[in-house]
């Protein structure tokens, strides 16, 4: 009997297994490892999405908290300033009357201008001008009349200027107002100039 002991098969070119030698264990399927890896990646992505959502929620809550604190801080500052400046309004009224009567001279003038400059830097704003439309939000009408020179309810005189800080009204402007004169020729206007009426046009 002739045995071919060549380790390389001349026909197939593959290495021959020796007799009695156990064959190697079969390898695990490639798709099984890929499946396990896909599940891990999917789990990690889910966890990452949840953590990102948590961080976004915390950031939104912090931003809202910071904005609320800032609003409260500004409101408290305006309230404190308003209380202090409200006490100074009579002094500013006296300065305004002295200026109208040309009595604002000498050292008193310098002190008055310094006080007005300081209150202006603190945000105090004076308002109320003749000829502007009447606005019940910022004006308080103390006198009423009719006029052919106006086409809408307008301020004809400022009896006392108004003051505000930002959007907060410290004191409305106290004014005299006029409505357009009635068109009817047989009726008289609802009041003489300078006479206050409860209802315009009566």
ROSE-4610 file (N, C-alpha, C; in Angstrom, 1 decimal, always signed):
// ROSE-4610
residu = [X/X/X/X/X/X/X/X/X/X/X/X/X/X/X/X/X/X/X/X/X/X/X/X/X/X/X/X/X/X/X/X/X/X/X/X/X/X/X/X/X/X/X/X/X/X/X/X/X/X/X/X/X/X/X/X/X/X/X/X/X/X/X/X/X/X/X/X/X/X/X/X/X/X/X/X/X/X/X/X/X/X/X/X/X/X/X/X/X/X/X/X/X/X/X/X/X/X/X/X/X/X/X/X/X/X/X/X/X/X/X/X/X/X/X/X/X/X/X/X/X/X/X/X/X/X/X/X/X/X/X/X/X/X/X/X/X/X/X/X/X/X/X/X/X/X/X/X/X/X/X/X/X/X/X/X/X/X/X/X/X/X/X/X/X/X/X/X/X/X/X/X/X/X/X/X/X/X/X/X/X/X/X/X/X/X/X/X/X/X/X/X/X/X/X/X/X/X/X/X/X/X/X/X/X/X/X/X/X/X/X/X/X/X/X/X/X/X/X/X/X/X/X/X/X/X/X/X/X/X/X/X/X/X/X/X/X/X/X/X/X/X/X/X/X/X/X/X/X/X/X/X/X/X/X/X/X/X/X/X/X/X/X/X/X/X/X/X/X/X/X/X/X/X/X/X/X/X/X/X/X/X/X/X/X/X/X/X/X/X/X/X/X/X/X/X/X/X/X/X/X/X/X/X/X/X/X/X/X/X/X/X/X/X/X/X/X/X/X/X/X/X/X/X/X/X/X/X/X/X/X/X/X/X/X/X/X/X/X/X/X/X/X/X/X/X/X/X/X/X/X/X/X/X/X/X/X/X/X/X/X/X/X/X/X/X/X/X/X/X/X/X/X/X/X/X/X/X/X/X/X/X/X/X/X/X/X/X/X/X/X/X/X/X/X/X/X/X/X/X/X/X/X/X/X/X/X/X/X/X/X/X/X/X/X/X/X/X/X/X/X/X/X/X/X/X/X/X/X/X/X/X/X/X/X/X/X/X/X/X/X/X/X/X/X/X/X/X/X/X/X/X/X/X/X/X/X/X/X/X/X/X/X/X/X/X/X/X/X/X/X/X/X/X/X/X/X/X/X/X/X/X/X/X/X/X/X/X/X/X/X/X/X/X/X/X/X/X/X/X/X/X/X/X/X/X/X/X/X/X/X/X/X/X/X/X/X/X/X/X/X/X/X/X/X/X/X/X/X/X/X/X/X/X/X/X/X/X/X/X/X/X/X/X/X/X/X/X/X/X/X/X/X/X/X/X/X/X/X/X/X/X/X/X/X/X/X/X/X/X/X/X/X/X/X/X/X/X/X/X/X/X/X/X/X/X/X/X/X/X/X/X/X/X/X/X/X/X/X/X/X/X/X/X/X/X]
num = [1/1/1/2/2/2/3/3/3/4/4/4/5/5/5/6/6/6/7/7/7/8/8/8/9/9/9/10/10/10/11/11/11/12/12/12/13/13/13/14/14/14/15/15/15/16/16/16/17/17/17/18/18/18/19/19/19/20/20/20/21/21/21/22/22/22/23/23/23/24/24/24/25/25/25/26/26/26/27/27/27/28/28/28/29/29/29/30/30/30/31/31/31/32/32/32/33/33/33/34/34/34/35/35/35/36/36/36/37/37/37/38/38/38/39/39/39/40/40/40/41/41/41/42/42/42/43/43/43/44/44/44/45/45/45/46/46/46/47/47/47/48/48/48/49/49/49/50/50/50/51/51/51/52/52/52/53/53/53/54/54/54/55/55/55/56/56/56/57/57/57/58/58/58/59/59/59/60/60/60/61/61/61/62/62/62/63/63/63/64/64/64/65/65/65/66/66/66/67/67/67/68/68/68/69/69/69/70/70/70/71/71/71/72/72/72/73/73/73/74/74/74/75/75/75/76/76/76/77/77/77/78/78/78/79/79/79/80/80/80/81/81/81/82/82/82/83/83/83/84/84/84/85/85/85/86/86/86/87/87/87/88/88/88/89/89/89/90/90/90/91/91/91/92/92/92/93/93/93/94/94/94/95/95/95/96/96/96/97/97/97/98/98/98/99/99/99/100/100/100/101/101/101/102/102/102/103/103/103/104/104/104/105/105/105/106/106/106/107/107/107/108/108/108/109/109/109/110/110/110/111/111/111/112/112/112/113/113/113/114/114/114/115/115/115/116/116/116/117/117/117/118/118/118/119/119/119/120/120/120/121/121/121/122/122/122/123/123/123/124/124/124/125/125/125/126/126/126/127/127/127/128/128/128/129/129/129/130/130/130/131/131/131/132/132/132/133/133/133/134/134/134/135/135/135/136/136/136/137/137/137/138/138/138/139/139/139/140/140/140/141/141/141/142/142/142/143/143/143/144/144/144/145/145/145/146/146/146/147/147/147/148/148/148/149/149/149/150/150/150/151/151/151/152/152/152/153/153/153/154/154/154/155/155/155/156/156/156/157/157/157/158/158/158/159/159/159/160/160/160/161/161/161/162/162/162/163/163/163/164/164/164/165/165/165/166/166/166/167/167/167/168/168/168/169/169/169/170/170/170/171/171/171/172/172/172/173/173/173/174/174/174/175/175/175/176/176/176/177/177/177/178/178/178/179/179/179/180/180/180/181/181/181/182/182/182/183/183/183/184/184/184/185/185/185/186/186/186/187/187/187/188/188/188/189/189/189/190/190/190/191/191/191/192/192/192/193/193/193/194/194/194/195/195/195/196/196/196/197/197/197/198/198/198/199/199/199/200/200/200/201/201/201/202/202/202]
x = [+0.9/+0.0/+0.9/+0.6/+1.3/+0.5/+1.0/+0.4/+1.0/+0.1/+0.6/+0.7/+2.0/+2.2/+2.5/+2.2/+2.4/+1.4/+1.8/+1.0/+0.1/+0.6/-0.1/-0.8/-2.1/-2.8/-2.5/-1.9/-1.5/-2.6/-3.8/-4.9/-5.6/-5.8/-6.5/-5.6/-4.4/-3.4/-3.7/-4.5/-4.8/-4.0/-3.8/-3.1/-3.9/-3.4/-4.1/-4.1/-5.1/-5.2/-4.6/-3.8/-3.3/-4.4/-4.2/-5.1/-5.1/-6.3/-6.4/-6.3/-6.0/-6.0/-7.4/-7.8/-9.2/-9.3/-10.4/-10.6/-10.9/-10.5/-10.7/-12.2/-12.5/-13.9/-14.4/-15.6/-16.2/-16.3/-16.0/-16.0/-17.5/-17.7/-19.0/-19.4/-20.7/-21.2/-20.9/-20.5/-20.1/-21.3/-22.5/-23.7/-24.1/-23.8/-24.2/-23.4/-22.1/-21.4/-21.8/-22.2/-22.7/-24.0/-24.8/-26.1/-26.0/-25.0/-24.8/-24.2/-23.4/-22.8/-23.9/-24.8/-25.9/-26.8/-27.0/-27.9/-27.2/-25.9/-25.1/-25.1/-24.9/-24.9/-26.2/-27.3/-28.6/-28.9/-28.5/-28.7/-27.9/-26.7/-25.9/-26.5/-27.0/-27.7/-28.9/-29.7/-30.9/-30.5/-29.4/-29.0/-28.4/-27.7/-27.2/-28.3/-29.3/-30.5/-31.2/-31.3/-32.0/-31.2/-29.8/-29.0/-29.0/-29.0/-29.0/-30.3/-31.4/-32.7/-32.7/-32.1/-32.0/-31.2/-30.1/-29.2/-30.0/-30.7/-31.4/-32.5/-33.2/-34.2/-33.7/-32.5/-31.9/-31.4/-30.9/-30.4/-31.6/-32.7/-33.9/-34.4/-34.4/-34.9/-34.0/-32.7/-31.7/-31.8/-32.0/-32.2/-33.5/-34.6/-35.8/-35.6/-34.9/-34.6/-33.8/-32.7/-31.9/-32.7/-33.5/-34.3/-35.3/-35.9/-36.8/-36.1/-34.9/-34.1/-33.8/-33.4/-33.0/-34.2/-35.4/-36.6/-37.0/-36.8/-37.1/-36.1/-34.9/-33.9/-34.2/-34.5/-34.9/-36.1/-37.1/-38.3/-38.1/-37.3/-37.0/-36.2/-35.3/-34.5/-35.4/-36.3/-37.2/-38.2/-38.6/-39.5/-38.8/-37.5/-36.8/-36.5/-36.1/-35.8/-37.1/-38.2/-39.5/-39.9/-39.7/-40.0/-39.2/-37.9/-37.0/-37.3/-37.5/-37.7/-39.1/-40.0/-41.4/-41.3/-40.4/-40.3/-39.6/-38.9/-38.3/-39.1/-40.3/-41.1/-41.6/-42.0/-42.4/-41.2/-40.0/-38.8/-38.6/-38.8/-38.7/-39.8/-41.0/-42.0/-41.7/-41.1/-40.7/-39.6/-38.7/-37.7/-38.3/-39.3/-39.9/-40.7/-41.4/-42.1/-41.1/-40.0/-39.0/-38.4/-38.2/-37.7/-38.7/-40.0/-41.0/-41.1/-40.8/-40.9/-39.5/-38.5/-37.2/-36.6/-36.8/-36.3/-35.2/-34.8/-33.8/-32.4/-31.8/-30.5/-29.5/-28.3/-27.2/-27.0/-26.6/-26.3/-27.5/-28.7/-29.9/-30.0/-29.6/-29.7/-28.8/-27.5/-26.6/-27.0/-27.6/-28.1/-29.2/-30.1/-31.3/-30.9/-30.0/-29.5/-28.8/-28.0/-27.4/-28.4/-29.4/-30.4/-31.2/-31.5/-32.2/-31.3/-30.0/-29.1/-29.0/-28.9/-28.8/-30.0/-31.2/-32.4/-32.6/-32.1/-32.1/-31.3/-30.1/-29.2/-29.8/-30.6/-31.2/-32.5/-32.8/-33.9/-35.2/-35.2/-36.4/-36.7/-37.9/-38.2/-39.5/-39.4/-40.5/-41.3/-42.7/-43.5/-44.7/-45.4/-46.6/-46.3/-46.8/-46.6/-47.9/-48.0/-49.1/-49.3/-50.5/-50.7/-50.7/-50.2/-50.2/-51.6/-51.9/-53.2/-53.3/-54.6/-54.8/-54.8/-54.1/-54.0/-54.3/-55.4/-55.8/-54.8/-53.9/-52.9/-51.9/-51.5/-50.4/-50.9/-52.1/-52.7/-53.8/-53.9/-55.1/-55.7/-56.9/-57.6/-58.2/-57.8/-58.4/-59.3/-59.2/-60.0/-60.4/-61.6/-62.1/-62.7/-62.5/-63.2/-63.3/-63.9/-64.1/-63.2/-62.7/-61.9/-62.1/-62.1/-62.2/-60.8/-59.8/-58.4/-57.9/-58.7/-58.2/-59.2/-58.6/-59.4/-59.6/-59.0/-59.2/-58.9/-59.3/-59.1/-57.6/-57.2/-55.8/-55.5/-54.3/-53.8/-53.6/-54.3/-54.2/-53.3/-53.1/-52.2/-51.7/-50.5/-49.9/-49.9/-50.8/-50.9/-49.8/-49.4/-48.3/-47.7/-46.4/-45.8/-45.9/-45.8/-45.8/-44.4/-44.2/-42.8/-43.0/-42.0/-42.0/-40.5/-40.4/-39.1/-39.4/-38.8/-39.0/-40.5/-41.2/-42.6/-43.5/-42.9/-43.6/-43.9/-45.2/-45.6/-45.6/-44.7/-44.7/-45.8/-46.1/-47.2/-47.7/-49.0/-49.5/-49.4/-49.4/-49.3/-50.8/-50.9/-52.2/-52.4/-53.4/-53.5/-54.9/-55.0/-56.3/-56.5/-57.7/-57.9/-59.0/-59.0/-60.1/-60.5/-61.8/-62.4/-62.7/-62.9/-63.3/-64.6/-64.8/-66.1/-67.2/-68.4/-69.6/-69.9/-70.4/-70.7/-72.1/-73.0/-74.4/-74.3/-75.1/-75.2/-76.2/-77.2/-78.2/-77.9/-76.8/-76.5/-75.2/-75.0/-73.8/-72.8/-71.5/-70.6/-70.9/-70.4/-70.7/-70.1/-69.3/-68.8/-67.9/-67.8/-66.9/-65.4/-64.4/-63.0/-62.7/-62.0/-61.6/-62.6/-63.8/-64.8/-64.8/-64.7/-64.6/-65.9/-66.1/-67.3/-67.0/-68.1/-68.0/-67.9/-68.8/-68.8/-68.6/-67.5/-67.3/-68.5/-68.9/-69.9/-71.3/-71.5/-72.8/-73.3]
y = [-1.2/+0.0/+1.2/+2.1/+3.4/+4.5/+5.2/+6.4/+7.7/+8.6/+9.9/+10.8/+11.0/+11.7/+13.2/+13.7/+15.1/+16.0/+17.0/+17.8/+18.8/+19.1/+19.9/+19.0/+19.1/+18.4/+19.0/+18.2/+18.7/+19.1/+18.6/+19.0/+20.3/+20.4/+21.5/+22.6/+22.3/+23.3/+23.5/+22.8/+23.1/+22.1/+22.6/+21.8/+20.6/+19.4/+18.3/+18.1/+17.7/+17.4/+16.0/+15.9/+14.6/+13.7/+12.5/+11.5/+11.5/+11.6/+11.5/+12.9/+13.9/+15.3/+15.9/+16.4/+17.0/+18.2/+18.4/+19.6/+20.8/+21.9/+23.2/+23.4/+24.1/+24.4/+25.4/+25.3/+26.2/+27.6/+28.6/+30.0/+30.5/+31.4/+32.0/+32.8/+32.7/+33.4/+34.9/+35.5/+36.9/+37.8/+37.4/+38.3/+38.3/+37.3/+37.3/+38.4/+38.5/+39.6/+41.0/+41.1/+42.4/+42.7/+41.7/+42.0/+42.5/+41.9/+42.3/+43.7/+44.1/+45.4/+46.4/+46.1/+47.1/+47.3/+46.3/+46.5/+47.5/+47.3/+48.1/+49.6/+49.8/+51.1/+51.8/+51.0/+51.6/+52.0/+51.1/+51.4/+52.7/+52.8/+54.0/+55.3/+55.2/+56.3/+56.8/+55.8/+56.1/+56.8/+56.3/+56.9/+58.3/+58.5/+59.8/+60.8/+60.4/+61.2/+61.7/+60.7/+61.0/+62.0/+61.8/+62.8/+64.1/+64.2/+65.5/+66.2/+65.5/+66.1/+66.6/+65.9/+66.3/+67.6/+67.7/+68.9/+70.1/+69.9/+70.9/+71.5/+70.6/+71.0/+71.8/+71.3/+72.0/+73.4/+73.5/+74.8/+75.7/+75.2/+76.1/+76.6/+75.7/+76.1/+77.1/+77.0/+78.0/+79.3/+79.3/+80.5/+81.3/+80.5/+81.1/+81.7/+81.0/+81.5/+82.7/+82.8/+83.9/+85.1/+84.9/+86.1/+86.6/+85.6/+86.0/+86.8/+86.4/+87.1/+88.5/+88.6/+89.9/+90.8/+90.3/+91.1/+91.6/+90.7/+91.1/+92.1/+92.0/+93.0/+94.3/+94.4/+95.7/+96.3/+95.4/+95.9/+96.5/+95.8/+96.3/+97.6/+97.7/+98.9/+100.1/+99.8/+100.9/+101.3/+100.3/+100.6/+101.5/+101.1/+101.9/+103.3/+103.4/+104.7/+105.5/+104.9/+105.6/+106.2/+105.4/+105.9/+107.2/+107.1/+108.2/+109.4/+109.2/+110.3/+110.9/+110.1/+110.7/+111.8/+111.6/+112.7/+113.9/+113.8/+115.0/+115.7/+115.2/+115.8/+117.2/+117.4/+118.8/+119.8/+119.3/+120.2/+120.5/+119.5/+119.8/+120.7/+120.6/+121.5/+122.9/+123.1/+124.5/+125.0/+124.1/+124.6/+125.0/+124.2/+124.6/+125.9/+126.1/+127.4/+128.6/+128.4/+129.4/+129.7/+128.7/+128.9/+129.7/+129.4/+130.1/+131.6/+131.9/+133.3/+134.0/+133.3/+133.8/+134.2/+133.3/+133.5/+132.5/+131.7/+130.7/+131.3/+131.9/+132.6/+132.3/+132.7/+132.5/+131.1/+130.9/+129.6/+128.6/+129.2/+128.3/+127.7/+128.4/+127.9/+126.7/+126.8/+125.7/+124.5/+124.7/+123.6/+122.9/+123.7/+123.2/+122.3/+122.9/+122.2/+120.9/+120.9/+119.7/+118.6/+119.1/+118.1/+117.5/+118.3/+117.8/+116.8/+117.1/+116.3/+114.9/+114.9/+113.7/+112.8/+113.4/+112.7/+112.1/+112.9/+112.4/+111.2/+111.2/+110.0/+108.8/+109.0/+107.9/+107.4/+108.0/+107.5/+108.2/+109.3/+110.1/+110.9/+110.8/+111.4/+112.3/+113.5/+114.4/+114.4/+114.4/+114.4/+115.3/+115.5/+116.4/+117.7/+117.8/+119.0/+119.5/+120.8/+121.4/+120.9/+120.6/+120.2/+118.7/+117.9/+116.5/+115.9/+114.7/+114.1/+113.7/+113.8/+113.4/+111.9/+111.4/+109.9/+109.7/+109.1/+108.9/+108.1/+107.4/+106.5/+107.4/+108.5/+109.4/+110.8/+111.1/+112.4/+112.4/+113.4/+113.5/+114.9/+114.8/+116.1/+116.8/+118.0/+118.8/+119.9/+120.2/+121.3/+120.8/+121.2/+120.8/+122.0/+122.0/+123.1/+122.5/+123.4/+123.1/+124.0/+123.6/+124.5/+124.1/+125.1/+124.8/+124.5/+124.7/+124.5/+123.1/+122.2/+120.8/+119.9/+118.8/+117.8/+116.5/+116.5/+115.4/+115.9/+115.2/+115.6/+115.8/+117.1/+117.4/+118.2/+118.2/+119.0/+120.4/+121.3/+122.8/+123.5/+122.9/+123.5/+122.4/+122.5/+121.6/+122.3/+121.9/+122.5/+121.9/+120.7/+120.1/+118.9/+119.0/+117.9/+116.6/+115.6/+114.2/+113.7/+112.6/+112.0/+110.5/+109.8/+108.3/+107.8/+106.6/+105.8/+104.6/+104.6/+103.5/+103.5/+102.4/+102.3/+102.6/+102.9/+103.1/+104.6/+104.9/+106.3/+106.7/+107.7/+108.1/+109.1/+110.0/+110.9/+111.3/+111.2/+111.6/+113.1/+113.5/+115.0/+115.5/+116.5/+117.2/+118.3/+118.2/+119.0/+119.6/+120.6/+121.1/+120.5/+120.1/+119.5/+120.2/+120.0/+120.6/+119.5/+119.5/+118.7/+119.5/+118.9/+119.7/+120.3/+121.6/+122.3/+121.6/+121.5/+120.8/+121.5/+120.8/+121.3/+122.0/+121.6/+122.1/+123.6/+124.4/+125.8/+126.2/+125.4/+125.8/+125.5/+124.7/+124.3/+125.0/+125.2/+125.8/+124.7/+125.0/+124.0/+123.6/+122.4/+121.8/+122.4/+123.5/+124.2/+125.3/+126.3/+127.4/+127.0/+127.6/+127.3/+127.4/+126.3/+126.3/+125.7/+125.3/+124.7/+123.2/+122.5/+121.0/+120.4/+119.4/+118.7/+117.2/+116.5/+115.1/+114.3/+114.7/+114.0/+115.0/+114.9/+115.8/+115.8/+117.0/+117.0/+117.2/+117.2/+117.3/+118.8]
z = [+0.0/+0.0/+0.0/-0.9/-1.0/-0.4/+0.6/+1.2/+0.8/+0.5/+0.1/+1.4/+1.8/+3.1/+2.8/+1.6/+1.4/+2.1/+2.8/+3.6/+2.7/+1.5/+0.6/-0.4/-0.6/-1.6/-3.0/-3.9/-5.2/-6.0/-5.8/-6.6/-6.1/-4.8/-4.2/-3.7/-3.4/-2.8/-1.4/-0.7/+0.7/+1.6/+2.8/+3.8/+4.3/+4.2/+4.7/+6.2/+6.8/+8.2/+8.5/+9.6/+9.9/+10.5/+10.3/+10.8/+12.4/+13.0/+14.4/+15.1/+14.3/+14.9/+14.8/+16.0/+16.0/+15.2/+14.6/+13.7/+14.6/+14.2/+15.0/+15.2/+16.4/+16.7/+15.7/+15.3/+14.3/+15.0/+14.1/+14.5/+14.7/+15.6/+15.9/+14.6/+14.4/+13.2/+13.3/+12.2/+12.2/+12.4/+12.0/+12.2/+13.6/+14.4/+15.8/+16.6/+16.3/+17.0/+16.5/+15.2/+14.7/+15.4/+15.6/+16.2/+17.7/+18.4/+19.8/+19.8/+18.9/+18.8/+18.5/+17.6/+17.2/+18.4/+19.2/+20.4/+21.4/+21.6/+22.5/+22.1/+20.8/+20.2/+20.4/+20.1/+20.2/+21.7/+22.6/+24.1/+24.4/+24.0/+24.3/+23.7/+22.5/+21.8/+22.6/+23.1/+23.9/+25.2/+25.9/+27.1/+26.8/+25.7/+25.4/+25.1/+24.4/+24.1/+25.4/+26.3/+27.6/+28.4/+28.5/+29.2/+28.6/+27.2/+26.6/+26.8/+26.9/+27.2/+28.6/+29.5/+30.9/+31.0/+30.3/+30.3/+29.7/+28.6/+28.0/+28.9/+29.6/+30.6/+31.7/+32.3/+33.4/+32.9/+31.7/+31.2/+31.0/+30.5/+30.3/+31.7/+32.7/+34.0/+34.6/+34.4/+34.9/+34.2/+32.9/+32.2/+32.6/+32.8/+33.3/+34.7/+35.6/+36.9/+36.9/+36.0/+35.9/+35.4/+34.5/+33.9/+35.0/+35.8/+36.8/+37.9/+38.3/+39.3/+38.8/+37.5/+36.9/+36.9/+36.5/+36.5/+38.0/+38.9/+40.3/+40.8/+40.4/+40.8/+40.3/+39.0/+38.4/+39.0/+39.3/+39.9/+41.3/+42.1/+43.4/+43.4/+42.4/+42.3/+41.9/+40.9/+40.5/+41.6/+42.4/+43.5/+44.6/+44.9/+45.9/+45.4/+44.1/+43.6/+43.5/+43.2/+43.1/+44.4/+45.5/+46.8/+47.2/+46.9/+47.2/+46.3/+45.0/+44.1/+44.3/+44.7/+44.9/+46.0/+46.9/+48.0/+47.5/+46.3/+45.7/+44.7/+44.3/+43.3/+43.7/+45.0/+45.4/+45.2/+45.5/+45.3/+43.8/+43.0/+41.5/+41.0/+41.6/+41.2/+41.6/+42.8/+43.2/+42.3/+41.9/+40.9/+39.6/+39.1/+37.9/+37.9/+39.0/+39.2/+39.3/+40.0/+40.1/+38.7/+37.9/+36.5/+35.7/+35.8/+35.0/+35.4/+36.7/+37.1/+37.1/+36.5/+36.3/+37.7/+38.7/+40.0/+40.3/+39.2/+39.4/+39.0/+40.0/+39.8/+40.9/+40.6/+41.6/+42.0/+43.3/+43.8/+43.8/+43.9/+43.9/+42.5/+41.5/+40.1/+40.0/+40.5/+40.4/+41.1/+42.3/+43.1/+42.4/+41.9/+41.2/+40.0/+39.2/+38.0/+38.3/+39.4/+39.9/+40.3/+41.0/+41.5/+40.3/+39.3/+38.1/+37.4/+37.3/+36.6/+37.3/+38.6/+39.4/+39.2/+39.4/+39.2/+37.8/+36.8/+35.5/+35.2/+35.9/+35.8/+36.4/+37.5/+38.2/+37.4/+36.3/+35.4/+35.5/+36.3/+36.4/+35.2/+34.6/+33.4/+33.6/+33.1/+33.2/+31.9/+32.0/+30.8/+31.0/+29.9/+29.8/+29.1/+27.9/+27.0/+26.5/+26.3/+25.6/+24.2/+23.8/+22.4/+22.2/+23.1/+22.9/+23.1/+22.5/+22.7/+24.2/+24.6/+26.0/+26.2/+27.1/+27.4/+28.9/+29.2/+30.6/+31.4/+30.7/+31.4/+32.1/+31.4/+31.9/+32.2/+31.9/+32.2/+33.2/+34.0/+34.9/+34.6/+34.0/+33.5/+34.7/+35.0/+36.1/+35.5/+34.3/+33.6/+32.2/+31.8/+30.5/+29.8/+28.5/+27.6/+26.2/+25.4/+23.9/+23.1/+22.0/+21.2/+19.7/+18.8/+17.4/+16.8/+17.6/+17.2/+17.3/+17.9/+18.1/+17.4/+16.9/+16.2/+17.1/+18.2/+19.2/+20.6/+21.6/+23.0/+23.2/+23.5/+23.6/+24.9/+25.2/+26.4/+26.0/+26.7/+26.4/+27.4/+28.5/+29.5/+30.5/+31.0/+31.9/+33.3/+34.2/+35.5/+36.4/+36.2/+37.0/+36.2/+35.9/+35.1/+35.7/+34.9/+35.4/+35.4/+36.2/+36.3/+36.3/+35.7/+35.6/+35.7/+36.0/+36.0/+35.1/+33.9/+33.0/+32.6/+32.8/+32.5/+33.8/+34.9/+36.1/+36.3/+36.4/+36.5/+38.0/+38.4/+39.8/+40.0/+39.0/+39.2/+37.8/+37.5/+36.2/+36.0/+34.8/+34.5/+34.7/+35.5/+35.8/+34.8/+33.9/+32.8/+32.6/+31.7/+31.2/+29.8/+29.5/+28.2/+27.4/+26.1/+25.3/+24.3/+24.1/+23.0/+21.8/+20.6/+19.5/+19.7/+19.2/+19.4/+18.7/+19.3/+18.6/+17.3/+16.3/+15.0/+15.0/+15.9/+15.9/+16.2/+15.5/+15.7/+16.8/+17.1/+18.1/+19.5/+19.7/+21.1/+21.5/+22.8/+23.3/+23.7/+23.8/+24.2/+25.6/+25.9/+27.2/+28.4/+28.2/+29.4/+28.9/+29.7/+29.4/+29.7/+29.0/+29.2/+30.7/+31.2/+32.5/+33.5/+32.9/+33.8/+33.6/+34.7/+34.7/+34.5/+33.6/+33.4/+33.7/+34.2/+34.4/+33.1/+32.1/+30.9/+29.7/+29.0/+27.8/+26.9/+26.4/+25.4/+25.9/+27.3/+27.8/+27.7]
